[in-house]
Amino acid sequence: MARSRSRLLRLTTGLVAGTAAALAAGTLTAAPASADEVRPAVGGSFTFVGHGYGHGIGMSQWGAQSRAVAGQGYRAILDFYYPGTAVATRENRTLRVGLTAFTAPAVTVAAPTGAALSLSTSGQKLNPGQRLVVTGAGAGLAAGVGGAWQENWGGAVTVSGPDGVLLVKADGTSVRYEGTVRIVPGSPNLTVVNDVPLETYLRGVVPAESPSSWNAEALKAQSVAARSYALSVLRAQAQTDICDTTACQVYRGAESRDAAGRTTWTTPASTNAAIAATAGEIRAHGGEVAFTQFSSSNGGWSVAGSKPYLVAKEDPFSAPGRAVAGDPVASWTATVAASTFDGGCAPGGAATGIVVTGRDGRGDFGGRVRTAKLLCTNGTVEVTGTKLRQLGGLRSDFVGIVSAVQLAHQRLGGTGGPLGAATSGELGTPNGRGSYQHFQGGSIYASAAGAHDVRGAIRERWAQLGWENGLGFPTGGDSRTPDGSGFYTHFENGSVYWSPATGAREVRGAIRERWAQLGWERGLGFPTTGDVRTPNGVGYYTHFQGGSVYWSPATGAREVRGAIRERWAQLGWENGPLGFPATGDVRTPNGKGSYTRFQGGSIYSSPATGAHAVRGGLLDTWGAQGWENGALGFPTTDETWVGGVLVQRFQGGTLTWNPATGAITRS
């Protein structure tokens, strides 16, 4: 039988627009939101869909490759990425490259070939097979070659050789550098500098930044961009002009070797040729060398930088669908544990959600994330898109966070399913812990408990109880009961069950647990009331089709049913002399009846005698004589005052209590 599905809608201030774009089968997408995008951590994680890799300013390296494959020359590629710059040249010069991998308290040096190395501060030579270890010594350096010799030097040392210099890492691997290597005193770490000609330096940069297998025009574009970048960031007042990591541009030196001394990498012919073909060529603007920033991919839209030629504009050759085959970062997905973002919370906090509050408006998802908020267990923290990317280890800030609401809608059949089309946008819940969207046939709420649908009369009852601020978020979707006669939805703090005969009623706490132990609706039947406080304010109860479950702090949750429940009701429920039930409905050992113990006595029932309460001394005396298995059998009446004495009749006799003497007699 179909049940009534009311279309109760919560009032919203957001745009009532269908922002839940259909998700292509098997493909994750993220729709732009008309208001803040609230994304709770579902299943302890967030799923991101993104474009690009890196900051997106200036040249897209994958975009350059796509353009080169399409037939564009390197100058045309650079014209696109650095508009307003012009071709210029600069003479080769020496660069001071800081070697961050060797910034340490000690530096180990070796000769890369059979030629000895020269040391600027000493008459000593470093012969093949020897290793020089340099450490700090006050304002100078201490150096030694095993037991061969030891010296102290008052300042920096320059190491040189005809084939460059080999620097050895702690794991035994090593890197050969052309030019000279300068070791500068410092505390606690020494500074290591490779003084190398610009064109030679580029041999270690271009293949580290762009795959050597790429089109020659893309490699030429990279050569000019890397040359220009290096010259634009010279730091005359510092110890070094440039570093060797992604903080500047990656520099791998001339050769890498494993711990056994075998060459594992050397500068490729293709990139060497690209550097030679563009020797001395740079990009200039206003007479100055252009600050030619670049990144792996802008994902289809470049980002404005600090210079007039670093502009934000669409870049189809880096966009999904147009990028060259093999581009792994035009589009990507990443599932990141919510705990990864804990570092952005205040100390002691754990991330439970992300709210995207601002985007740049360019491209998919509404563009790159500019501002966001981390929802934490101990408050909310505002972060930039860059910070969000760094916390999550994401490839870029050009991301959408996959909506669990949209995914749940698609799993249910989308607009062709039971929920139908959206009637609101996806919005954040007032308590900040989740998001929701209303549809023609119900709603979907997402939280740490998952994304689940709530419909019909169950949804109406949940709304009456305060939505997610009442029973909490749904932990399961709209489900049919096993017997097929009703529906239910579980929530964080209880459940709502519906049947045609009973309507939608909530069950929660210990009462729900006891009902579950009794078989849910197949035990006591469906609830006929919600969770109700007892008139005396001590406990709670829920009535079911087949009985009731009452709870108090002293007794826990206990069921009462049938004739015993009727008699207890006649005696005043929990406000009567019996109080709350202390046991459930129990079968007597002889199998002929049942009983329930209460705080103030018991009620015993059998088909032959009906249900009757036994209390106080009469109960104790009857129990001492064997309960219903003794000679007295089941009670046939309740206790009754007769001529100043209290009388209760049983199948096998009568018990009488005389208040004057306190004696209980049997007759």
C-alpha positions as CSV (number, residue, x, y, z in Angstrom):
1,M,0.0,0.0,0.0
2,A,1.4,3.4,-0.9
3,R,1.7,5.9,1.9
4,S,1.0,9.6,1.9
5,R,4.1,11.7,1.1
6,S,3.7,15.2,2.2
7,R,6.0,17.8,0.7
8,L,6.8,19.8,3.7
9,L,9.5,22.3,2.9
10,R,11.8,24.1,5.3
11,L,11.9,27.9,4.6
12,T,15.3,28.8,3.1
13,T,17.0,32.1,2.3
14,G,19.1,30.6,-0.5
15,L,18.2,30.7,-4.1
16,V,15.5,28.0,-4.9
17,A,17.4,26.7,-7.9
18,G,18.2,23.2,-8.9
19,T,21.9,23.4,-8.1
20,A,22.3,19.6,-8.0
21,A,23.7,18.9,-11.5
22,A,23.3,15.4,-12.6
23,L,26.4,13.2,-12.0
24,A,27.4,11.3,-15.1
25,A,27.4,7.6,-14.4
26,G,30.7,6.6,-12.8
27,T,32.0,10.2,-13.0
28,L,32.4,12.5,-10.0
29,T,31.5,16.1,-10.5
30,A,30.8,19.0,-8.2
31,A,28.2,21.6,-9.0
32,P,28.6,25.2,-8.2
33,A,26.6,26.5,-5.3
34,S,24.4,29.6,-5.2
35,A,25.4,30.1,-1.6
36,D,28.2,28.9,0.6
37,E,29.1,25.3,-0.3
38,V,28.8,23.3,2.9
39,R,30.4,19.9,2.8
40,P,30.4,17.8,5.9
41,A,33.0,15.0,6.2
42,V,31.0,11.9,5.2
43,G,32.5,8.6,6.2
44,G,35.4,10.5,7.7
45,S,36.7,12.0,4.5
46,F,36.1,14.5,1.7
47,T,36.2,13.7,-2.0
48,F,37.7,16.5,-4.2
49,V,37.4,16.9,-8.0
50,G,39.9,19.2,-9.3
51,H,41.7,20.7,-12.3
52,G,45.4,21.6,-12.6
53,Y,48.5,21.3,-10.5
54,G,50.2,24.2,-8.8
55,H,49.5,27.9,-8.4
56,G,48.3,28.3,-12.0
57,I,50.1,31.6,-12.6
58,G,51.9,32.1,-15.9
59,M,52.7,29.2,-18.1
60,S,51.0,25.9,-17.8
61,Q,53.6,23.3,-18.6
62,W,51.1,20.8,-19.7
63,G,49.4,23.5,-21.7
64,A,52.7,24.3,-23.4
65,Q,53.0,20.6,-24.4
66,S,49.4,20.6,-25.7
67,R,50.0,23.7,-27.7
68,A,53.3,22.3,-29.1
69,V,51.6,19.1,-30.1
70,A,49.0,21.2,-31.9
71,G,51.7,22.9,-33.9
72,Q,52.4,26.1,-32.0
73,G,56.0,27.3,-31.8
74,Y,57.7,28.1,-28.5
75,R,57.5,31.9,-29.0
76,A,53.8,31.7,-29.7
77,I,53.4,29.6,-26.6
78,L,55.2,32.2,-24.5
79,D,53.2,35.0,-26.1
80,F,50.0,33.4,-24.9
81,Y,51.2,32.8,-21.3
82,Y,53.1,36.1,-20.9
83,P,51.2,38.6,-23.0
84,G,52.9,42.0,-23.4
85,T,56.4,40.5,-23.0
86,A,59.0,40.7,-25.8
87,V,61.8,38.5,-27.0
88,A,65.2,39.7,-25.6
89,T,68.6,38.2,-24.9
90,R,71.0,38.2,-21.9
91,E,74.6,37.0,-21.7
92,N,75.6,33.9,-19.9
93,R,76.5,34.6,-16.3
94,T,77.2,32.7,-13.1
95,L,74.3,31.8,-10.8
96,R,74.7,31.1,-7.1
97,V,72.3,28.2,-6.5
98,G,71.5,27.2,-2.9
99,L,71.5,23.4,-2.6
100,T,68.9,22.8,0.1
101,A,69.2,19.0,0.1
102,F,72.8,19.5,1.5
103,T,72.0,22.2,4.1
104,A,73.1,20.3,7.1
105,P,75.6,20.4,10.0
106,A,78.1,18.3,7.9
107,V,78.7,18.1,4.2
108,T,80.5,15.2,2.4
109,V,82.4,15.8,-0.8
110,A,84.0,13.4,-3.3
111,A,85.7,13.6,-6.7
112,P,83.2,12.5,-9.4
113,T,85.9,11.1,-11.8
114,G,89.6,10.2,-11.7
115,A,90.7,13.8,-11.4
116,A,91.5,15.3,-8.0
117,L,89.5,18.2,-6.6
118,S,91.1,21.5,-5.5
119,L,90.2,23.3,-2.2
120,S,90.4,27.1,-2.2
121,T,91.5,27.4,1.5
122,S,94.1,24.7,1.6
123,G,97.1,23.3,-0.3
124,Q,95.5,19.9,0.1
125,K,93.9,18.0,-2.7
126,L,90.9,15.7,-2.6
127,N,92.0,12.6,-4.5
128,P,89.7,10.1,-6.2
129,G,88.3,7.6,-3.7
130,Q,88.7,10.0,-0.8
131,R,85.8,11.7,1.0
132,L,86.1,15.1,2.6
133,V,83.8,15.8,5.5
134,V,83.2,19.5,6.4
135,T,81.6,20.7,9.6
136,G,81.2,24.0,11.4
137,A,83.9,25.1,13.8
138,G,83.0,28.4,15.5
139,A,83.0,31.1,12.8
140,G,84.8,28.8,10.4
141,L,85.0,25.2,9.2
142,A,86.6,22.0,10.2
143,A,87.6,19.6,7.4
144,G,89.2,16.2,7.2
145,V,89.7,13.2,5.0
146,G,89.5,10.2,7.4
147,G,92.9,9.7,9.0
148,A,94.8,11.3,6.1
149,W,94.5,14.9,7.2
150,Q,92.5,17.4,9.3
151,E,92.4,21.2,9.0
152,N,90.5,24.2,10.4
153,W,89.6,27.0,8.0
154,G,88.6,30.5,9.0
155,G,85.9,31.0,6.3
156,A,84.1,29.5,3.3
157,V,85.8,26.9,1.1
158,T,85.3,26.5,-2.7
159,V,85.7,23.0,-4.1
160,S,86.4,22.6,-7.8
161,G,87.5,20.1,-10.4
162,P,87.6,19.5,-14.1
163,D,84.5,17.3,-14.0
164,G,82.5,19.2,-11.3
165,V,82.0,18.1,-7.7
166,L,80.2,15.2,-6.2
167,L,78.1,15.8,-3.0
168,V,77.2,12.7,-1.0
169,K,73.9,12.3,0.9
170,A,73.5,10.5,4.2
171,D,72.0,7.5,2.5
172,G,75.0,7.1,0.2
173,T,73.4,8.5,-2.9
174,S,75.1,11.4,-4.6
175,V,74.7,14.3,-7.0
176,R,77.3,15.7,-9.4
177,Y,77.3,19.5,-9.9
178,E,79.0,21.3,-12.7
179,G,80.9,24.6,-11.9
180,T,82.1,24.8,-8.3
181,V,80.7,24.1,-4.9
182,R,81.0,26.6,-2.1
183,I,80.5,25.6,1.6
184,V,79.8,28.6,3.8
185,P,80.0,28.4,7.7
186,G,76.8,28.6,9.6
187,S,75.1,27.3,12.8
188,P,73.6,24.8,13.1
189,N,73.7,24.1,9.4
190,L,76.2,24.9,6.7
191,T,75.1,26.7,3.5
192,V,76.1,24.9,0.3
193,V,76.1,26.9,-3.0
194,N,76.7,25.7,-6.5
195,D,78.3,28.5,-8.5
196,V,77.4,27.6,-12.1
197,P,77.0,29.3,-15.5
198,L,73.4,30.1,-16.2
199,E,73.2,27.9,-19.4
200,T,74.8,25.0,-17.6
201,Y,72.4,25.5,-14.7
202,L,69.4,25.2,-17.1
203,R,70.6,21.7,-18.1
204,G,69.6,20.6,-14.5
205,V,66.4,22.6,-14.5
206,V,64.5,22.0,-17.7
207,P,64.4,18.2,-17.5
208,A,63.4,18.5,-13.8
209,E,60.5,20.7,-14.7
210,S,59.3,19.2,-18.0
211,P,59.6,15.6,-19.2
212,S,62.4,15.2,-21.6
213,S,60.1,13.2,-23.9
214,W,57.9,16.2,-24.6
215,N,57.7,18.1,-27.9
216,A,60.8,20.2,-28.7
217,E,58.8,23.4,-28.8
218,A,57.4,22.8,-25.3
219,L,61.0,22.2,-24.1
220,K,62.2,25.4,-25.7
221,A,59.3,27.3,-24.1
222,Q,60.4,25.8,-20.7
223,S,64.0,26.8,-21.4
224,V,63.2,30.4,-22.0
225,A,60.8,30.6,-19.0
226,A,63.3,29.0,-16.7
227,R,66.1,31.2,-17.9
228,S,64.0,34.3,-17.5
229,Y,62.7,33.3,-14.1
230,A,66.2,32.7,-12.8
231,L,67.4,36.1,-13.9
232,S,64.3,37.8,-12.6
233,V,64.9,36.7,-9.0
234,L,68.6,37.4,-8.5
235,R,69.3,38.3,-4.9
236,A,72.5,40.3,-4.9
237,Q,72.4,40.9,-1.2
238,A,71.9,37.3,-0.2
239,Q,74.2,34.3,-0.1
240,T,72.4,32.7,-3.0
241,D,70.6,33.9,-6.1
242,I,68.1,31.1,-6.2
243,C,67.2,27.8,-4.6
244,D,66.8,24.3,-6.1
245,T,63.3,23.3,-5.1
246,T,59.7,24.1,-6.2
247,A,59.9,27.2,-4.0
248,C,62.0,28.6,-6.9
249,Q,62.4,26.1,-9.7
250,V,63.6,22.5,-9.4
251,Y,67.4,22.0,-10.1
252,R,68.8,18.4,-10.2
253,G,72.4,19.2,-11.0
254,A,74.3,17.4,-13.8
255,E,74.0,13.7,-12.7
256,S,72.6,11.5,-9.9
257,R,74.2,8.3,-8.6
258,D,73.0,5.5,-6.4
259,A,74.9,4.3,-3.3
260,A,77.0,2.0,-5.4
261,G,78.1,4.8,-7.6
262,R,76.0,3.9,-10.6
263,T,74.6,6.7,-12.7
264,T,70.8,6.9,-12.3
265,W,70.1,10.2,-14.1
266,T,71.9,12.6,-16.3
267,T,70.9,15.6,-18.4
268,P,69.0,14.4,-21.5
269,A,69.9,15.3,-25.0
270,S,66.5,16.6,-25.8
271,T,66.4,19.3,-23.1
272,N,70.1,20.1,-23.7
273,A,69.2,20.7,-27.4
274,A,66.2,23.0,-26.4
275,I,68.5,25.0,-24.1
276,A,71.1,25.4,-26.8
277,A,68.5,26.3,-29.4
278,T,67.3,29.2,-27.3
279,A,70.7,30.2,-25.8
280,G,70.5,33.5,-24.1
281,E,66.9,34.1,-25.0
282,I,64.6,35.6,-22.3
283,R,61.2,37.4,-22.0
284,A,61.4,41.0,-21.1
285,H,58.9,43.7,-20.0
286,G,59.6,47.4,-19.7
287,G,63.3,46.7,-20.1
288,E,63.4,44.2,-17.2
289,V,63.6,40.5,-17.3
290,A,60.1,39.1,-17.0
291,F,59.1,37.2,-13.8
292,T,58.0,34.1,-15.8
293,Q,56.2,32.0,-13.2
294,F,54.9,28.6,-14.3
295,S,53.3,25.6,-12.9
296,S,52.4,22.1,-14.0
297,S,48.9,22.9,-15.2
298,N,46.3,25.7,-14.7
299,G,43.4,23.3,-15.3
300,G,41.9,25.5,-18.0
301,W,42.2,29.0,-16.4
302,S,45.4,30.8,-15.5
303,V,45.6,32.9,-12.3
304,A,46.5,36.5,-12.1
305,G,49.9,37.1,-10.6
306,S,51.9,40.1,-9.4
307,K,52.9,41.4,-12.8
308,P,50.8,43.0,-15.6
309,Y,51.7,40.1,-18.0
310,L,50.6,37.5,-15.4
311,V,46.9,37.6,-16.3
312,A,43.9,35.4,-15.5
313,K,42.4,34.0,-18.7
314,E,40.9,30.9,-20.2
315,D,43.4,28.3,-21.4
316,P,41.6,25.7,-23.4
317,F,44.8,23.7,-24.0
318,S,45.0,23.0,-20.3
319,A,41.3,22.3,-19.8
320,P,39.7,18.8,-19.5
321,G,38.7,17.6,-22.9
322,R,41.3,19.7,-24.8
323,A,44.5,18.9,-22.9
324,V,47.0,16.6,-24.7
325,A,46.5,12.9,-24.3
326,G,48.3,11.7,-21.2
327,D,47.8,14.9,-19.1
328,P,47.1,13.4,-15.7
329,V,46.2,16.7,-14.0
330,A,43.7,18.4,-16.3
331,S,41.1,16.6,-14.2
332,W,41.7,14.5,-11.1
333,T,39.9,13.2,-8.0
334,A,41.2,12.8,-4.5
335,T,39.7,11.4,-1.4
336,V,41.3,12.9,1.7
337,A,40.7,11.9,5.3
338,A,39.1,14.6,7.4
339,S,41.8,14.3,10.0
340,T,44.3,15.6,7.3
341,F,42.7,19.1,7.9
342,D,42.9,18.9,11.7
343,G,46.1,21.0,11.6
344,G,44.0,24.0,10.4
345,C,41.7,23.8,13.5
346,A,42.4,25.4,16.9
347,P,44.6,23.2,19.1
348,G,42.8,20.0,20.1
349,G,40.1,20.4,17.4
350,A,39.2,17.9,14.7
351,A,37.9,18.9,11.2
352,T,34.3,17.9,10.6
353,G,33.4,19.9,7.5
354,I,34.5,22.5,4.9
355,V,32.5,25.5,3.8
356,V,33.6,27.1,0.6
357,T,32.7,30.8,1.0
358,G,34.4,32.4,-2.0
359,R,35.6,31.6,-5.5
360,D,37.2,33.6,-8.3
361,G,34.3,32.9,-10.7
362,R,36.4,31.4,-13.5
363,G,35.7,28.0,-14.9
364,D,34.2,24.8,-13.4
365,F,32.8,24.8,-9.8
366,G,32.6,28.6,-9.9
367,G,36.4,28.8,-10.2
368,R,39.3,28.4,-7.7
369,V,38.6,28.5,-4.0
370,R,39.6,31.9,-2.6
371,T,38.1,31.7,0.9
372,A,36.7,28.8,3.0
373,K,36.0,27.9,6.6
374,L,37.0,24.7,8.4
375,L,34.3,23.4,10.7
376,C,36.0,21.9,13.7
377,T,34.9,20.3,16.9
378,N,36.1,23.3,18.8
379,G,35.0,26.1,16.5
380,T,35.3,27.5,13.0
381,V,38.5,28.7,11.3
382,E,38.7,30.8,8.2
383,V,41.3,29.8,5.6
384,T,42.4,30.8,2.2
385,G,42.1,28.5,-0.8
386,T,45.9,28.2,-0.8
387,K,45.8,27.1,2.9
388,L,43.1,24.6,2.2
389,R,45.2,23.1,-0.6
390,Q,48.3,22.9,1.6
391,L,46.4,21.3,4.5
392,G,44.8,18.7,2.2
393,G,47.9,18.0,0.1
394,L,45.7,18.9,-3.0
395,R,47.2,19.5,-6.4
396,S,45.5,22.9,-6.7
397,D,42.9,25.1,-5.3
398,F,40.8,24.7,-8.5
399,V,38.6,22.2,-6.8
400,G,35.1,21.3,-6.1
401,I,34.2,19.2,-3.1
402,V,31.9,16.4,-4.2
403,S,28.4,16.8,-2.7
404,A,27.3,13.7,-0.8
405,V,23.8,15.0,-1.2
406,Q,24.1,14.9,-5.0
407,L,25.6,11.5,-5.0
408,A,22.8,10.1,-2.8
409,H,20.3,11.7,-5.1
410,Q,21.8,9.9,-8.1
411,R,22.0,6.6,-6.3
412,L,18.2,6.9,-5.7
413,G,17.6,7.5,-9.4
414,G,18.0,11.2,-9.8
415,T,15.0,13.1,-11.0
416,G,13.5,9.9,-12.2
417,G,13.7,8.4,-8.7
418,P,11.4,8.7,-5.7
419,L,12.7,12.1,-4.7
420,G,12.2,13.7,-8.1
421,A,13.6,17.2,-9.0
422,A,15.2,19.6,-6.5
423,T,13.0,22.3,-5.0
424,S,15.9,24.1,-3.2
425,G,19.6,24.6,-3.5
426,E,22.0,22.7,-1.3
427,L,22.4,24.6,1.9
428,G,24.2,24.3,5.2
429,T,22.2,23.2,8.3
430,P,21.7,25.8,11.0
431,N,23.9,23.9,13.4
432,G,26.8,24.0,10.9
433,R,27.3,20.2,11.0
434,G,25.9,19.3,7.7
435,S,24.1,20.2,4.5
436,Y,20.7,19.4,3.0
437,Q,18.6,19.8,-0.1
438,H,14.9,19.5,-0.6
439,F,13.3,17.6,-3.5
440,Q,9.8,17.0,-4.7
441,G,9.5,13.7,-2.8
442,G,11.5,14.5,0.3
443,S,14.9,15.7,1.4
444,I,18.5,14.5,1.6
445,Y,20.7,15.4,4.6
446,A,24.4,14.9,4.7
447,S,26.6,14.9,7.8
448,A,29.4,12.8,9.3
449,A,26.7,10.1,9.6
450,G,26.4,9.9,5.8
451,A,24.0,11.3,3.2
452,H,20.5,9.9,3.5
453,D,17.0,10.6,2.4
454,V,14.1,11.4,4.6
455,R,10.5,11.4,3.2
456,G,6.8,11.6,3.8
457,A,5.2,11.4,7.2
458,I,8.5,10.3,8.8
459,R,10.1,13.6,7.5
460,E,7.1,15.6,8.9
461,R,7.5,14.0,12.3
462,W,11.3,14.6,12.3
463,A,10.6,18.2,11.4
464,Q,8.2,18.6,14.3
465,L,10.9,17.3,16.6
466,G,13.4,19.9,15.4
467,W,15.0,18.4,12.3
468,E,18.7,17.6,12.9
469,N,18.6,19.6,16.2
470,G,16.1,17.1,17.6
471,L,16.7,13.5,16.7
472,G,20.0,14.4,15.0
473,F,21.0,13.6,11.4
474,P,19.7,10.5,9.6
475,T,22.1,7.5,9.8
476,G,20.2,5.5,7.1
477,G,17.7,6.2,4.3
478,D,14.0,5.7,4.0
479,S,13.5,2.0,4.4
480,R,10.7,-0.5,4.4
481,T,10.3,-2.7,7.5
482,P,11.1,-6.4,7.1
483,D,7.5,-7.4,7.3
484,G,6.6,-5.0,4.6
485,S,3.9,-3.2,6.6
486,G,5.6,0.1,7.2
487,F,8.7,2.3,6.9
488,Y,11.4,3.6,9.1
489,T,14.4,6.0,9.2
490,H,17.1,5.8,11.8
491,F,18.6,9.0,13.2
492,E,21.6,9.7,15.4
493,N,19.4,10.0,18.5
494,G,16.6,7.6,17.7
495,S,14.3,6.4,15.0
496,V,10.9,7.3,13.4
497,Y,8.7,4.4,12.4
498,W,5.5,4.7,10.3
499,S,2.6,2.3,9.5
500,P,-0.8,3.0,8.1
501,A,-2.4,2.1,11.5
502,T,-0.1,4.2,13.7
503,G,1.3,7.0,11.7
504,A,4.9,8.2,12.2
505,R,6.2,8.0,15.8
506,E,9.7,8.4,17.2
507,V,11.4,5.8,19.5
508,R,14.7,6.7,21.2
509,G,17.2,5.9,23.9
510,A,16.9,2.9,26.2
511,I,13.2,2.4,25.2
512,R,14.3,2.0,21.6
513,E,17.1,-0.4,22.7
514,R,14.6,-2.6,24.6
515,W,12.1,-2.5,21.7
516,A,14.9,-3.6,19.4
517,Q,15.8,-6.5,21.8
518,L,12.1,-7.6,21.6
519,G,12.2,-7.7,17.8
520,W,11.3,-4.2,16.7
521,E,7.9,-4.0,15.1
522,R,7.7,-7.8,14.9
523,G,7.8,-7.9,18.7
524,L,5.6,-5.2,20.3
525,G,4.4,-3.9,17.0
526,F,4.7,-0.3,15.8
527,P,4.8,2.6,18.2
528,T,1.5,4.3,18.7
529,T,2.9,7.3,20.6
530,G,6.2,9.1,20.5
531,D,8.7,9.3,23.3
532,V,6.6,10.7,26.2
533,R,7.6,12.0,29.7
534,T,5.6,10.3,32.5
535,P,3.2,12.6,34.4
536,N,5.3,12.4,37.5
537,G,8.4,13.6,35.5
538,V,10.5,10.7,36.7
539,G,10.7,8.7,33.5
540,Y,9.5,8.1,29.9
541,Y,7.3,5.7,28.0
542,T,6.3,4.7,24.5
543,H,3.2,2.8,23.8
544,F,3.2,0.2,21.0
545,Q,0.6,-1.9,19.3
546,G,1.3,-4.8,21.5
547,G,2.2,-3.2,24.8
548,S,4.4,-0.4,26.3
549,V,8.0,0.2,27.3
550,Y,8.6,2.3,30.4
551,W,11.9,3.7,31.5
552,S,13.1,5.3,34.8
553,P,16.6,5.9,36.1
554,A,16.0,3.3,38.8
555,T,14.5,0.5,36.7
556,G,15.8,1.0,33.2
557,A,13.5,0.2,30.2
558,R,10.9,-2.5,30.7
559,E,8.0,-3.7,28.6
560,V,4.5,-4.2,30.0
561,R,1.8,-5.9,27.9
562,G,-1.5,-7.7,27.8
563,A,-3.7,-8.2,30.9
564,I,-0.8,-7.2,33.2
565,R,-0.5,-3.8,31.4
566,E,-4.3,-3.3,31.7
567,R,-4.3,-4.1,35.4
568,W,-1.3,-1.8,36.0
569,A,-3.1,0.9,34.1
570,Q,-6.2,0.4,36.3
571,L,-4.0,0.8,39.4
572,G,-2.6,4.2,38.2
573,W,0.3,3.3,36.0
574,E,3.6,4.4,37.5
575,N,1.8,6.8,39.8
576,G,-0.1,4.0,41.5
577,P,1.2,1.8,44.3
578,L,3.2,-0.4,42.0
579,G,5.5,2.3,40.5
580,F,7.6,1.5,37.4
581,P,8.1,-2.0,36.1
582,A,11.4,-3.5,37.3
583,T,11.3,-6.5,34.9
584,G,9.8,-7.1,31.5
585,D,6.9,-9.5,30.8
586,V,8.2,-12.9,32.1
587,R,6.7,-16.4,31.6
588,T,6.2,-18.3,34.9
589,P,8.3,-21.4,35.4
590,N,5.3,-23.7,35.1
591,G,4.4,-22.1,31.8
592,K,0.8,-21.4,32.9
593,G,1.0,-17.6,33.1
594,S,3.2,-14.6,33.2
595,Y,4.3,-11.8,35.6
596,T,5.9,-8.4,35.7
597,R,7.7,-7.2,38.8
598,F,7.3,-3.5,39.7
599,Q,8.9,-1.2,42.2
600,G,6.0,-1.7,44.6
601,G,5.0,-5.3,43.9
602,S,4.1,-7.7,41.1
603,I,1.3,-8.5,38.7
604,Y,0.7,-12.1,37.9
605,S,-1.6,-13.3,35.1
606,S,-3.0,-16.6,34.0
607,P,-5.9,-17.5,31.7
608,A,-7.7,-19.1,34.6
609,T,-7.4,-16.2,37.1
610,G,-6.8,-13.0,35.1
611,A,-4.2,-10.4,36.2
612,H,-3.8,-9.4,39.8
613,A,-1.3,-7.3,41.8
614,V,0.4,-8.8,44.9
615,R,2.4,-6.5,47.2
616,G,4.2,-6.1,50.5
617,G,4.1,-8.8,53.1
618,L,1.4,-10.7,51.2
619,L,3.8,-11.0,48.2
620,D,6.7,-12.1,50.5
621,T,4.6,-14.7,52.2
622,W,3.2,-16.0,48.9
623,G,6.7,-16.2,47.5
624,A,8.0,-18.1,50.6
625,Q,5.3,-20.7,49.9
626,G,6.5,-21.3,46.3
627,W,4.8,-18.5,44.3
628,E,2.3,-19.9,41.8
629,N,3.9,-23.3,42.0
630,G,3.1,-23.6,45.7
631,A,-0.2,-24.7,47.3
632,L,-1.8,-21.3,46.9
633,G,-1.4,-21.1,43.1
634,F,-2.1,-17.9,41.2
635,P,-3.8,-14.9,42.8
636,T,-7.5,-14.7,41.9
637,T,-8.1,-11.2,43.4
638,D,-6.1,-8.1,44.3
639,E,-5.7,-7.3,48.0
640,T,-8.9,-6.0,49.6
641,W,-9.7,-4.5,53.0
642,V,-12.4,-6.6,54.9
643,G,-13.3,-5.6,58.4
644,G,-10.0,-4.1,59.2
645,V,-7.8,-6.8,57.8
646,L,-6.2,-7.0,54.3
647,V,-7.3,-10.1,52.4
648,Q,-6.0,-11.6,49.1
649,R,-7.4,-14.8,47.6
650,F,-5.5,-17.3,45.6
651,Q,-6.4,-20.5,43.7
652,G,-5.5,-22.6,46.8
653,G,-6.5,-20.3,49.6
654,T,-6.4,-16.9,51.2
655,L,-3.8,-14.7,52.8
656,T,-4.9,-12.3,55.5
657,W,-2.8,-9.5,57.1
658,N,-3.8,-8.0,60.4
659,P,-2.3,-4.5,60.8
660,A,-2.9,-4.6,64.5
661,T,-0.6,-7.6,65.1
662,G,1.4,-7.6,61.8
663,A,0.6,-11.3,61.4
664,I,-0.2,-12.9,58.0
665,T,-2.3,-16.0,58.2
666,R,-3.3,-18.5,55.5
667,S,-6.8,-20.0,55.3
